[in-house]
Amino acid sequence: MARSSFLFTSESVSEGHPDKVADQISDTIVDLFLAKDPEARVACETLTTTNRVVLAGEVRGEGMIDTAGNWAPGALEEIQEAVRATVRDIGYEQAGFHWQNLHFENHLHPQSAHIAQGVDAAGNKDEGAGDQGIMFGYATDETPDFMPATLDYAHKILETMAADRHSGAAPFLEPDAKSQVTLEYENERPVRATALVVSTQHKPGYFFHGNDGDPAKYGELRDYVEGVLRRVLPDGFVTPDTRIFVNPTGRFEIGGPDGDAGLTGRKIIVDTYGGAAPHGGGAFSGKDPTKVDRSAAYISRYMAKNIVAAGLARRVTIQLSYAIGVSEPLSLYVDTHGTGTVAEGSIEAALPQLVCLTPRGIREHLGLNRPIYRRTASYGHFGRTPDADGGFSWERVDLVEALKAAVAA
């Protein structure tokens, strides 16, 4: 039996977290290739550490690299410039990690011909999935963004702090930060925060621990963070009983890739639903949309969000599965967790009639062959506002009326 009253926790990390720096660089490469060739293939992994960025992976794309591994004139320089610009935009100009001074290595090489022959369309064969795997989508009516409240607020805390850092409103902040939100649920609805944790990299001196540091500067930092918490969370969620921890280790001056190495794909729960729903295991960043790890997770979220927006359930999980080189999904599963207003089987029957779930069908339905991915690589791939240029197209709720009609038929 599902519990109606409980505590639940999710965390988020900022754009300056070392793993998120890696994710953003990898998606910068995806965008660079897709901007030149909408049919480009990219599988880019990034390592970040003290004043060093290393790229590795498999790529293909007109205007960048041919199948023999010959780079187009200026392509290597363009890649390096894009990487440095990404680090600069995040805000890293520190001795241990600086966009101008970091050592850059590019080990990207042509995509495997054996993978390409299974994935590419040829003759009567449609394009197949870029890999085998399972993908999940989730939506809940806990927030206007149809996201778990714990993760939604954790993201927004760090987004607010980043905006204040970039604008100069919080000049004592540095790029690396983490947040954690614990909410109490009553009758399956979030009602108050029981614990809030924010650890943020800061300028020298803004700490106090024991008898060390400057209590006035630390007080300024703590007051600012507590103000952000009250701005982001709904009125009444932060109470006198809420336990608030701001930089509980005391000092956080060394951060980002200088403090901890970063790798693409190590924050997949932050990227999706904060632990409130399953994750298939595959990362998103660094992958072009032929990779179903990414595109099928996006279409699963799209379907789940439209189901909840249509009033067919208050909470829903969707699973898809694929085999490499095979176009059609192997399975589609819908679970409304006892909140549905129609039978789950009727939703399962309706969805493939409304959305083509082949890799090509997904890309065309959501318009994924565009340079729209770097923006997804921090503060979550879901719960965002669709952009006019097609970014976050999987957050649209344009399937609602068709879904209602399909399940009523």
C-alpha positions as CSV (number, residue, x, y, z in Angstrom):
1,M,0.0,0.0,0.0
2,A,1.3,3.4,-0.9
3,R,2.2,5.7,2.0
4,S,0.3,9.0,2.1
5,S,2.5,10.8,4.8
6,F,6.3,10.7,4.6
7,L,9.6,12.7,4.2
8,F,11.3,12.8,0.8
9,T,14.5,14.4,-0.3
10,S,16.1,15.4,-3.7
11,E,19.3,17.2,-4.5
12,S,20.5,19.4,-7.3
13,V,23.9,20.8,-8.3
14,S,24.8,24.1,-10.0
15,E,26.2,24.8,-13.5
16,G,29.6,25.1,-11.8
17,H,29.6,21.6,-10.3
18,P,32.5,19.7,-12.0
19,D,30.2,17.0,-13.4
20,K,27.8,19.6,-14.7
21,V,30.7,21.5,-16.3
22,A,31.5,18.3,-18.1
23,D,27.9,17.8,-19.1
24,Q,27.7,21.3,-20.5
25,I,30.9,20.9,-22.5
26,S,29.7,17.6,-24.0
27,D,26.4,19.2,-25.0
28,T,28.2,22.2,-26.4
29,I,29.9,19.7,-28.8
30,V,26.5,18.2,-29.7
31,D,25.2,21.6,-30.5
32,L,28.2,22.5,-32.6
33,F,27.8,19.4,-34.8
34,L,24.1,19.7,-35.1
35,A,24.3,23.4,-36.1
36,K,26.3,22.3,-39.1
37,D,24.7,19.0,-39.9
38,P,21.2,18.0,-38.4
39,E,22.0,14.4,-39.1
40,A,25.3,14.5,-37.2
41,R,26.2,11.7,-34.8
42,V,27.9,12.6,-31.5
43,A,28.8,10.6,-28.5
44,C,31.1,12.9,-26.5
45,E,32.5,12.3,-23.0
46,T,34.3,15.1,-21.1
47,L,36.7,14.9,-18.2
48,T,37.3,18.1,-16.2
49,T,40.0,18.4,-13.5
50,T,42.5,21.1,-12.3
51,N,43.0,23.4,-15.3
52,R,42.4,20.6,-17.7
53,V,39.5,19.5,-20.1
54,V,39.7,16.3,-22.0
55,L,37.2,15.2,-24.8
56,A,36.8,11.6,-26.0
57,G,34.2,9.8,-28.0
58,E,32.8,9.1,-31.5
59,V,31.5,11.7,-33.9
60,R,30.3,12.2,-37.5
61,G,29.1,15.3,-39.2
62,E,29.4,17.3,-42.4
63,G,31.5,20.4,-42.0
64,M,33.3,18.9,-39.1
65,I,34.8,15.4,-39.7
66,D,34.5,12.8,-42.5
67,T,34.3,9.0,-42.1
68,A,38.1,8.7,-42.6
69,G,38.8,10.9,-39.6
70,N,39.8,14.0,-41.6
71,W,38.8,17.2,-39.8
72,A,37.4,20.1,-41.8
73,P,39.6,23.2,-41.9
74,G,39.2,25.1,-38.7
75,A,37.0,22.5,-37.0
76,L,39.5,21.6,-34.3
77,E,40.0,25.3,-33.5
78,E,36.2,25.8,-33.4
79,I,35.8,22.9,-30.9
80,Q,38.4,24.3,-28.6
81,E,36.9,27.8,-28.8
82,A,33.5,26.4,-28.0
83,V,34.8,24.5,-25.0
84,R,36.6,27.6,-23.6
85,A,33.6,29.8,-24.2
86,T,31.4,27.3,-22.2
87,V,33.8,27.4,-19.2
88,R,33.9,31.2,-19.4
89,D,30.1,31.5,-19.5
90,I,29.8,29.4,-16.4
91,G,32.2,31.8,-14.7
92,Y,35.4,30.0,-14.1
93,E,38.4,32.4,-13.9
94,Q,40.2,30.8,-10.9
95,A,43.8,29.9,-10.5
96,G,42.9,26.2,-10.5
97,F,40.4,26.3,-13.4
98,H,40.4,29.2,-15.8
99,W,38.8,29.2,-19.3
100,Q,41.8,30.9,-20.9
101,N,44.6,28.9,-19.1
102,L,43.2,25.4,-18.9
103,H,45.0,22.6,-20.9
104,F,42.7,21.2,-23.6
105,E,42.9,17.8,-25.2
106,N,40.6,16.5,-28.0
107,H,40.4,12.8,-28.6
108,L,37.2,12.6,-30.6
109,H,37.3,10.3,-33.6
110,P,35.0,8.9,-36.3
111,Q,31.9,6.9,-35.3
112,S,32.3,3.1,-35.5
113,A,31.1,1.8,-38.9
114,H,29.6,-1.3,-37.2
115,I,27.3,0.9,-35.0
116,A,26.5,3.1,-38.0
117,Q,25.4,0.1,-40.2
118,G,22.9,-0.9,-37.5
119,V,21.5,2.5,-36.8
120,D,21.4,4.3,-40.1
121,A,18.5,4.0,-42.5
122,A,19.3,2.0,-45.7
123,G,17.1,0.7,-48.5
124,N,13.8,-0.6,-46.9
125,K,15.3,-0.5,-43.4
126,D,14.3,2.4,-41.2
127,E,16.7,4.1,-38.8
128,G,17.2,1.9,-35.8
129,A,17.8,2.7,-32.1
130,G,21.3,3.8,-31.3
131,D,21.6,1.3,-28.5
132,Q,19.6,-1.1,-26.4
133,G,18.1,0.0,-23.1
134,I,15.2,1.1,-21.0
135,M,14.0,4.7,-20.6
136,F,11.5,6.3,-18.2
137,G,9.3,9.3,-18.1
138,Y,7.5,10.7,-15.2
139,A,5.1,13.5,-14.3
140,T,3.2,14.6,-11.1
141,D,0.8,17.4,-10.3
142,E,2.8,18.4,-7.2
143,T,4.0,21.6,-8.9
144,P,2.9,23.7,-11.9
145,D,5.9,22.3,-13.7
146,F,4.5,18.7,-13.3
147,M,7.7,17.8,-11.4
148,P,8.5,16.3,-8.0
149,A,8.5,19.3,-5.6
150,T,11.7,18.3,-3.8
151,L,13.7,18.5,-7.1
152,D,11.8,21.4,-8.5
153,Y,12.7,23.6,-5.5
154,A,16.3,22.2,-5.3
155,H,16.9,23.3,-9.0
156,K,15.3,26.7,-8.5
157,I,17.4,27.5,-5.4
158,L,20.6,27.1,-7.4
159,E,19.2,28.8,-10.5
160,T,18.3,31.8,-8.4
161,M,21.8,31.9,-6.8
162,A,23.5,31.5,-10.3
163,A,21.4,34.4,-11.7
164,D,22.4,36.6,-8.7
165,R,26.1,35.6,-9.2
166,H,26.0,36.5,-12.9
167,S,24.2,39.8,-12.3
168,G,26.5,40.9,-9.5
169,A,23.8,40.8,-6.9
170,A,25.7,38.2,-4.9
171,P,29.4,38.9,-5.6
172,F,30.6,36.6,-2.9
173,L,29.4,33.5,-4.7
174,E,31.6,31.3,-6.9
175,P,30.2,28.8,-9.5
176,D,30.2,25.5,-7.7
177,A,27.2,24.7,-5.5
178,K,24.8,22.0,-4.3
179,S,21.4,22.0,-2.8
180,Q,19.2,19.5,-1.0
181,V,15.5,19.7,-0.1
182,T,13.6,17.5,2.3
183,L,9.8,18.0,2.3
184,E,7.1,16.5,4.5
185,Y,4.2,15.1,2.7
186,E,0.7,14.7,4.1
187,N,-2.0,12.9,2.0
188,E,0.7,12.6,-0.7
189,R,1.0,16.4,-1.0
190,P,4.1,18.4,0.1
191,V,3.2,20.7,3.0
192,R,6.5,21.9,4.6
193,A,10.3,21.8,4.5
194,T,11.9,19.8,7.3
195,A,15.5,20.3,6.1
196,L,17.3,22.5,3.6
197,V,21.0,22.2,2.7
198,V,23.0,24.6,0.5
199,S,26.8,24.3,0.0
200,T,28.2,27.0,-2.2
201,Q,31.7,27.9,-3.2
202,H,32.5,31.4,-2.1
203,K,35.0,34.2,-2.3
204,P,37.9,34.1,0.2
205,G,36.9,35.0,3.7
206,Y,33.2,34.2,3.6
207,F,33.3,31.4,6.1
208,F,33.2,30.9,9.9
209,H,34.0,27.6,11.6
210,G,35.0,27.3,15.2
211,N,37.2,30.2,15.9
212,D,38.4,30.5,12.3
213,G,37.0,32.9,9.7
214,D,35.0,36.0,9.6
215,P,31.5,35.7,11.3
216,A,30.2,38.9,9.7
217,K,31.1,37.8,6.2
218,Y,29.7,34.3,6.8
219,G,26.6,35.9,8.3
220,E,26.1,37.9,5.0
221,L,26.4,34.7,3.0
222,R,24.1,32.7,5.3
223,D,21.5,35.5,5.3
224,Y,21.6,35.7,1.6
225,V,21.0,31.9,1.2
226,E,18.2,31.8,3.7
227,G,16.6,34.7,1.8
228,V,16.8,32.6,-1.4
229,L,15.2,29.6,0.3
230,R,12.2,31.8,1.3
231,R,12.0,33.3,-2.1
232,V,11.9,29.9,-3.9
233,L,9.8,27.7,-1.6
234,P,6.0,28.4,-1.2
235,D,4.9,30.6,1.6
236,G,4.8,28.7,4.9
237,F,7.1,25.9,3.8
238,V,10.1,27.3,5.7
239,T,9.1,27.2,9.3
240,P,10.9,27.8,12.6
241,D,11.3,24.1,12.8
242,T,13.0,23.8,9.4
243,R,16.6,22.7,9.8
244,I,18.8,24.9,7.5
245,F,22.4,24.1,6.8
246,V,24.6,26.6,4.9
247,N,28.1,25.4,4.1
248,P,28.0,22.9,7.0
249,T,31.7,22.0,6.5
250,G,32.6,25.6,7.2
251,R,34.7,26.6,4.3
252,F,34.3,26.1,0.5
253,E,36.8,28.2,-1.4
254,I,38.4,25.5,-3.5
255,G,35.7,24.1,-5.8
256,G,34.7,23.1,-9.3
257,P,37.0,20.9,-11.3
258,D,39.9,22.1,-9.2
259,G,38.3,20.7,-6.1
260,D,36.9,17.5,-7.6
261,A,37.2,15.9,-11.1
262,G,34.1,16.0,-13.2
263,L,32.8,13.5,-15.8
264,T,29.9,13.5,-18.2
265,G,26.8,11.6,-17.1
266,R,27.4,11.3,-13.3
267,K,24.4,13.4,-12.3
268,I,21.6,11.5,-14.1
269,I,19.2,11.6,-11.1
270,V,19.6,15.4,-10.9
271,D,19.0,15.5,-14.6
272,T,15.6,13.6,-14.3
273,Y,13.3,13.3,-11.3
274,G,15.4,13.5,-8.2
275,G,14.8,9.9,-7.2
276,A,11.0,10.1,-7.3
277,A,10.9,7.9,-10.4
278,P,13.1,5.2,-11.9
279,H,16.0,6.0,-14.3
280,G,17.0,3.6,-17.1
281,G,20.7,4.2,-16.4
282,G,21.8,6.0,-19.5
283,A,23.0,9.6,-19.4
284,F,21.7,12.3,-21.8
285,S,24.5,14.8,-22.2
286,G,27.0,14.4,-25.0
287,K,24.6,12.3,-27.2
288,D,22.9,13.3,-30.4
289,P,19.1,12.6,-30.5
290,T,19.4,9.3,-32.5
291,K,20.6,7.9,-29.1
292,V,17.4,6.6,-27.5
293,D,19.0,7.1,-24.0
294,R,18.2,10.8,-24.7
295,S,15.3,11.0,-27.2
296,A,13.2,8.2,-25.8
297,A,13.6,9.6,-22.3
298,Y,12.4,13.0,-23.7
299,I,9.3,11.5,-25.4
300,S,8.5,9.4,-22.3
301,R,8.5,12.7,-20.3
302,Y,6.4,14.3,-23.0
303,M,3.8,11.6,-22.8
304,A,3.7,11.5,-19.1
305,K,3.3,15.2,-18.7
306,N,0.4,15.3,-21.2
307,I,-1.3,12.4,-19.4
308,V,-1.2,14.4,-16.1
309,A,-2.1,17.7,-17.8
310,A,-5.1,15.9,-19.4
311,G,-6.4,14.8,-16.0
312,L,-6.0,11.1,-16.7
313,A,-3.8,10.7,-13.6
314,R,-2.3,12.7,-10.9
315,R,1.0,10.8,-11.2
316,V,2.4,8.6,-13.9
317,T,5.5,6.6,-14.8
318,I,6.2,5.5,-18.4
319,Q,8.8,2.9,-19.5
320,L,10.0,2.3,-23.1
321,S,12.6,-0.3,-24.2
322,Y,14.6,-0.6,-27.4
323,A,17.1,-2.9,-29.1
324,I,20.1,-1.5,-31.0
325,G,19.4,-1.2,-34.7
326,V,15.6,-1.9,-34.3
327,S,13.2,0.9,-35.0
328,E,10.1,0.0,-33.0
329,P,10.2,-0.1,-29.2
330,L,10.1,-3.5,-27.7
331,S,7.7,-2.5,-24.9
332,L,5.6,0.4,-23.6
333,Y,4.4,0.4,-19.9
334,V,2.2,2.9,-18.1
335,D,1.8,3.0,-14.3
336,T,-0.5,5.7,-12.8
337,H,0.2,4.6,-9.3
338,G,-3.4,4.3,-8.4
339,T,-4.2,7.9,-9.3
340,G,-5.6,7.2,-12.8
341,T,-9.1,8.2,-14.0
342,V,-9.0,5.7,-16.9
343,A,-7.5,2.2,-17.3
344,E,-3.7,2.1,-17.8
345,G,-4.2,-0.3,-20.7
346,S,-6.3,2.2,-22.6
347,I,-3.5,4.8,-22.2
348,E,-1.0,2.2,-23.4
349,A,-3.2,1.5,-26.5
350,A,-3.7,5.2,-27.3
351,L,-0.1,6.5,-27.1
352,P,1.4,4.7,-30.1
353,Q,-1.5,5.9,-32.2
354,L,-0.7,9.5,-31.3
355,V,3.1,9.5,-31.2
356,C,5.5,7.5,-33.5
357,L,7.9,5.9,-31.1
358,T,10.7,5.0,-33.5
359,P,13.9,7.0,-33.1
360,R,13.1,9.0,-36.3
361,G,9.5,9.5,-35.3
362,I,10.5,10.8,-31.9
363,R,13.0,13.2,-33.4
364,E,10.5,14.5,-35.9
365,H,7.7,14.9,-33.4
366,L,9.8,16.8,-31.0
367,G,12.1,18.6,-33.5
368,L,15.2,17.3,-31.9
369,N,17.7,17.7,-34.7
370,R,18.6,21.2,-33.6
371,P,21.4,22.7,-31.5
372,I,19.3,23.0,-28.3
373,Y,21.1,20.8,-25.8
374,R,23.7,22.8,-23.9
375,R,20.8,24.6,-22.1
376,T,19.5,21.3,-20.8
377,A,22.7,20.3,-19.1
378,S,22.2,22.3,-15.9
379,Y,19.1,22.6,-13.6
380,G,17.4,19.6,-15.1
381,H,16.2,18.3,-18.5
382,F,12.6,18.4,-17.3
383,G,10.2,20.9,-15.8
384,R,11.4,23.7,-18.0
385,T,9.5,26.1,-20.3
386,P,9.5,25.3,-24.0
387,D,11.6,27.7,-26.0
388,A,10.6,29.4,-29.2
389,D,13.5,27.8,-31.1
390,G,12.4,24.3,-30.2
391,G,14.3,23.9,-27.0
392,F,12.6,21.8,-24.3
393,S,9.9,20.8,-26.9
394,W,9.2,17.7,-24.8
395,E,7.7,20.0,-22.1
396,R,4.8,21.0,-24.4
397,V,1.3,19.9,-23.5
398,D,-0.1,19.8,-27.0
399,L,-1.2,16.2,-26.8
400,V,-3.9,16.8,-24.2
401,E,-7.0,16.9,-26.3
402,A,-5.9,14.1,-28.5
403,L,-5.3,11.9,-25.5
404,K,-8.7,12.7,-24.0
405,A,-10.4,11.8,-27.2
406,A,-8.4,8.6,-27.7
407,V,-9.1,7.1,-24.3
408,A,-12.8,8.1,-24.5
409,A,-13.3,6.3,-27.8
